[in-house]
Amino acid sequence: PIPCVPWQSQTSGQYQRRVHGYLRDATVNAEKMWNHILDVGEKHNLKVIAPGHHRRIEAGLMSYMQDIDWEVNPYECGLGWQVDLKREDDFVGKKALAKIKKEGVTHKLAGLKINADGNSKGIEWYNSDFYHVFDLENKELIGYVSSAWYSPTQQCNIAMAMLPSAYTEFGTKVGVALPNRYKENDIDPAEVCATPFKQPPKGNEGRGLRQTGSKL
């Protein structure tokens, strides 16, 4: 037997479970555990796959160094509800976070449905660079798309984008410049919407979604 502590989690909104575990003596047992899981899973047609990128975006899950990094604070990416400023201890960043909460943020991460009523081609590969986001009326560059993919459940391309706060109200119309292989127009219309794009099974919303009504 290989000593480990298993648990289950559900992270992408789909109704299935991932199996994780704290593996003791991982340098010795990791390969044994991997091969054992493949062996016992063979009769169940178990396959090794990469993360489902469209599922991550549908679920409103951010990717570190893609959608957020050390320059993005919790209030800019829908995680302000996790900041407990009522704590009595003077934790690192407490004063700065209190100031940001009081003054508000200039930019926020938002969910987008891109050209939902149009004929853009489905995005089927990772961004090689950020896609530009524009004000639809004056074509001014206002932000950028950090992650995008075609969503089978939404029947259109969906994305996360960093935008000025004034453009992040649900229903706001913006424009996105997609790569040539996907675009219908030089600037395709998009609409700011609530996330997750695909709602989790009832009862599995999580505390943040229940508190805020939207991940972003």
C-alpha positions in Angstrom: 0.0 0.0 0.0 1.0 3.6 -0.7 0.3 6.0 2.2 -1.7 8.9 1.1 -4.7 11.1 2.2 -7.3 11.3 -0.7 -10.1 13.9 -1.1 -12.5 15.0 -3.8 -13.1 18.4 -5.3 -15.2 20.0 -8.0 -13.6 23.0 -9.5 -14.9 23.6 -13.0 -18.7 23.6 -12.6 -19.1 20.2 -14.4 -20.9 17.5 -12.5 -17.9 15.2 -11.9 -15.2 14.8 -9.3 -11.5 15.1 -9.3 -9.5 12.9 -7.0 -6.6 14.5 -5.2 -4.3 13.4 -2.4 -1.5 14.2 -0.2 1.1 11.6 -1.1 3.6 10.8 1.5 7.2 10.2 0.3 6.2 11.6 -3.1 9.7 11.3 -4.5 9.5 7.6 -3.9 5.9 6.8 -4.5 4.6 9.3 -7.1 5.3 7.1 -10.1 3.9 4.0 -8.3 0.7 5.9 -7.6 0.4 7.2 -11.1 0.9 3.7 -12.7 -1.5 2.1 -10.2 -4.3 4.6 -11.0 -3.8 4.0 -14.8 -3.8 0.2 -14.2 -7.0 0.1 -12.2 -8.7 2.7 -14.4 -8.0 0.8 -17.7 -11.2 -1.2 -17.4 -13.1 2.1 -17.0 -11.5 3.6 -20.1 -9.6 6.1 -18.0 -7.7 8.6 -20.0 -5.0 11.2 -19.2 -6.1 14.6 -20.5 -5.1 18.3 -20.2 -7.3 20.8 -18.3 -10.5 21.7 -20.0 -9.8 25.4 -20.9 -13.4 26.2 -21.9 -14.7 24.6 -18.7 -12.3 26.8 -16.7 -13.6 30.0 -18.4 -17.2 28.8 -18.3 -16.8 28.4 -14.5 -15.3 31.8 -14.1 -12.0 30.4 -12.8 -9.0 32.7 -13.2 -5.6 31.5 -14.4 -2.6 32.9 -12.5 -0.2 34.8 -14.8 -2.9 34.7 -17.5 -5.9 36.5 -16.0 -4.3 37.8 -12.8 -0.8 38.3 -11.4 0.8 40.0 -8.4 -0.3 43.4 -9.7 -4.0 42.6 -9.6 -5.6 43.1 -6.2 -8.6 41.1 -4.9 -11.1 43.9 -5.5 -10.2 43.9 -9.2 -10.9 40.3 -9.8 -14.0 39.4 -7.8 -12.2 38.2 -4.7 -12.8 41.2 -2.4 -15.3 39.1 -0.4 -12.3 37.1 0.9 -10.6 40.1 2.4 -11.4 40.3 6.1 -10.5 43.8 7.1 -12.2 43.2 10.5 -9.3 41.1 11.7 -7.5 42.7 14.6 -4.0 41.8 13.5 -2.1 44.0 11.2 -1.6 41.5 8.4 0.6 42.3 5.3 -1.3 44.6 3.0 -4.2 45.4 5.3 -3.8 49.2 5.1 -3.4 49.2 1.4 -6.4 46.9 0.9 -8.6 49.1 3.2 -7.6 52.1 1.1 -8.4 50.3 -2.1 -11.8 49.2 -0.8 -12.6 52.8 0.4 -11.5 54.5 -2.8 -12.6 51.8 -5.3 -10.7 50.4 -8.2 -10.2 51.9 -11.7 -10.2 48.5 -13.5 -11.9 45.2 -13.0 -11.9 41.7 -14.6 -15.1 41.0 -16.4 -16.8 38.2 -18.3 -17.6 38.7 -22.0 -19.8 37.0 -24.5 -18.3 37.8 -27.9 -20.4 38.2 -31.0 -23.1 35.9 -29.5 -25.5 36.7 -32.4 -22.9 36.8 -35.1 -20.7 34.4 -37.0 -17.3 34.6 -35.4 -15.5 31.3 -35.6 -15.1 29.3 -32.4 -11.8 30.1 -30.5 -10.0 26.7 -30.2 -6.6 27.6 -29.0 -4.9 29.6 -26.2 -4.2 33.3 -26.6 -0.7 33.9 -27.9 -1.2 37.5 -26.8 -4.0 39.6 -25.3 -6.8 40.5 -27.6 -7.6 44.3 -27.6 -11.0 45.5 -26.3 -12.4 48.8 -27.6 -15.2 51.2 -26.9 -17.7 50.4 -29.6 -18.6 54.0 -30.4 -15.3 55.8 -30.6 -13.1 52.7 -31.2 -10.8 53.7 -28.3 -8.6 51.0 -26.9 -9.9 50.4 -23.3 -8.7 47.0 -22.2 -7.6 43.5 -23.1 -8.9 39.9 -23.2 -6.8 37.6 -21.0 -8.5 34.2 -21.7 -11.0 33.2 -24.4 -12.5 30.1 -25.8 -15.6 28.8 -27.6 -18.3 27.7 -25.1 -20.5 24.8 -26.2 -23.0 25.7 -23.5 -23.2 29.4 -24.5 -22.9 28.7 -28.3 -20.5 31.6 -28.7 -17.0 32.7 -27.8 -16.6 33.7 -24.1 -13.7 35.5 -22.4 -12.3 37.2 -19.4 -11.1 40.8 -19.9 -9.5 43.5 -17.8 -11.6 46.7 -18.3 -12.1 50.1 -16.8 -14.6 49.9 -14.0 -17.1 52.0 -16.0 -17.3 49.3 -18.6 -17.9 46.4 -16.3 -21.7 46.8 -15.6 -23.6 43.8 -16.9 -25.0 44.4 -20.3 -22.3 46.9 -21.3 -21.4 46.6 -25.0 -17.8 46.7 -26.0 -15.7 45.5 -29.1 -13.1 42.8 -29.3 -10.4 42.5 -32.0 -10.1 38.7 -32.5 -7.3 37.1 -34.5 -8.0 36.8 -38.3 -8.8 33.1 -38.0 -11.7 33.7 -35.6 -13.1 37.2 -36.3 -16.2 38.1 -38.3 -15.4 41.8 -38.3 -12.3 43.8 -37.5 -13.9 44.6 -34.2 -16.6 42.1 -33.1 -19.3 43.1 -30.6 -19.2 41.7 -27.1 -21.3 42.1 -24.0 -20.3 42.2 -20.3 -22.1 39.4 -18.4 -22.1 37.7 -15.0 -19.9 34.7 -14.3 -19.8 31.8 -14.1 -21.1 31.5 -17.7 -22.3 28.0 -16.8 -23.9 27.8 -13.4 -22.8 25.0 -11.1 -25.2 22.3 -10.0 -27.7 23.6 -7.4 -26.2 23.4 -4.0 -22.6 23.6 -5.3 -22.4 27.3 -5.8 -19.7 28.0 -3.2 -19.7 30.7 -0.6 -18.3 33.5 -2.9 -21.0 33.0 -5.6 -23.7 32.8 -3.0 -22.5 36.0 -1.4 -21.9 38.1 -4.5 -24.1 36.6 -7.2 -21.2 36.6 -9.8 -17.6 35.5 -9.6 -16.4 38.6 -11.5 
